[in-house]
Amino acid sequence: MTSPDSKPSWLRDPLLARVLRNSSYLFGSHSLSAGLSLVQGILAVRLLGVTDWGLVTVITTFAINVNRLLTFRMSEVIVKHMGAALTAGKKDEAAAVVKAAGLTEIAMSALAFLVVLALAPWGAVRFGNDPQTAHWFSLYGIVLLGNILYETSTGVLQVTRRFNRQAGINLTQSGITFGVVGGAFLVNLWAGGLPQSTLIFYVLMAYLLGKIYAGLSIAILALCELRDLLGPAWWRVPLDNLPEKRSMAFFALNTNLNGTVNLFVRDNIPLYMSSLLGTTEVGYFNIAMKLITPILLILDPFIWPTYVEITESVAAQKWSETRRLLKRVSQIAAGVVGTLGGGLALVGWWLIPALYGADAAPAYPVLLILLAGYGVANILQWNRPLLLALGKPQVQVAASALVGAAEVALIFWLVPRYGYLMMAALLSGYFILSIGFTAWRGLREINRQS
């Protein structure tokens, strides 16, 4: 018989088993999506060239980052507050949480869409380096309307542990994007070459259609889950039923602050690069990211199932179980990062020109630099979920903001002098310092409370 303080084997660890089971649904779809994304990226670069591939990256990043600036990370709010209400058997409170989150997201997403339309001409000049690209910026802004309830709906599916359904939607989204880009590639070959503007339109539509499908599908599934779980009239529950309004508002504000920090220090990198250097350098950066993406997609499914289990074990003050889960999740991630990342480092110098063309070769040193930063980020991917579960989201926000402020200052000082490799080095340095600190801070808090 196993004593309460003993460590169960990997195969008998109940927390890890639940994480792996729920992650497996997403893992399969993410693995297939990674393959489709890699091939689709190769076709897109071959179709557009490195420079216009960088332009497409800038256009998509612009709309998404406006949305990130204005909206809240409602999925985290839903997981924490709706999950707690359901655990306590308070369905009216759970319904009020979803209703408040959904209404807030709808309002802010609609506002973000209008802001994208208003800023499209400026974005075309500042980041697209061509005022004639303004209509592309406006067109892709439609993605915000298609994902108007995405965060709230994702949180609902995570609380109800419908990870298998999320997996199917993610895979179908990748299939749609791959199908449109692949079709454009074949049509271009058959026609003997299409106008460059037409090719850019096809690639943008590939991303737009895939995102809209995912946003609408996730929302429909979440509404079905809410009807079954809370009853068909759940949306009529008064907002007066919201639990701990100040605490919930503080939590939502901190998650939004975290998203805003990430926006300026991580997600805006393609925009900084296009403004300071050009879209060709953005293309190099995005090629490197496409090769790293399979690692991210494989490990990403661990994040939310891990968050759910961390939240429950912390709430129950089962500190030894929490520490064990963090250690084993890190060991799994380290194995994936070491195997795939090491392989990319060894063959990337040959692989990039072979797949994307000789003009893409400068992306290889970017790949090596980014592997270091993203490797640390993925091995310690539980750092933020742990602080959220401990009720200390402000620690992660503060650390990211301080390290990020230094990173952004150095970007505008050093990148114009030393180019895109300096940009990659600064981004990796940000990951290593900020995530390393927050992981240490979370572990120290566990030791203090235990």
Number of C-alpha atoms within 10 A of each C-alpha: 3 7 7 9 8 9 13 14 8 13 8 10 15 15 20 21 14 15 22 18 16 21 24 18 18 27 22 18 23 27 18 18 24 23 17 20 21 21 16 24 22 19 21 25 20 15 25 19 18 24 17 22 24 26 27 25 21 27 26 19 19 26 26 20 21 21 24 20 18 18 23 26 23 26 23 24 24 28 23 22 22 26 23 19 20 18 12 11 11 16 19 22 24 26 27 23 25 26 20 17 23 20 14 16 23 19 14 20 26 17 17 25 23 16 17 25 19 12 17 25 20 16 24 23 15 16 23 29 16 13 15 11 19 19 14 21 26 23 19 25 26 20 24 27 18 20 22 25 25 27 23 31 28 24 25 27 24 23 22 16 15 17 22 19 15 21 21 16 21 22 21 17 23 24 19 19 23 26 16 20 26 21 14 23 22 14 14 16 12 10 8 8 12 15 8 13 12 12 21 20 15 19 24 22 17 24 21 21 19 23 22 20 18 21 24 19 20 24 22 13 19 23 17 12 17 22 14 11 14 16 13 12 10 20 18 11 17 14 17 10 16 22 19 11 13 10 12 17 12 14 22 21 17 22 24 20 20 22 21 22 21 19 18 19 24 18 18 17 21 26 25 22 26 22 18 19 16 20 26 19 23 29 28 25 29 22 28 24 19 19 24 23 20 22 24 22 20 23 24 19 23 24 18 23 24 26 24 21 21 28 24 19 19 19 13 9 14 14 17 17 23 21 15 17 24 20 15 14 21 18 14 13 25 18 12 19 24 15 12 14 23 14 11 20 15 11 11 21 17 13 15 23 16 12 17 21 15 11 12 22 20 20 25 23 19 22 27 21 21 23 25 17 21 24 23 20 23 23 23 23 23 26 25 22 24 27 24 24 20 17 15 17 22 18 18 24 22 17 19 22 20 13 17 24 16 13 22 21 11 14 26 14 11 15 19 15 12 11 15 25 20 18 27 23 18 24 22 22 20 24 24 18 17 21 26 16 16 23 20 12 17 23 16 12 14 19 12 8 10 10
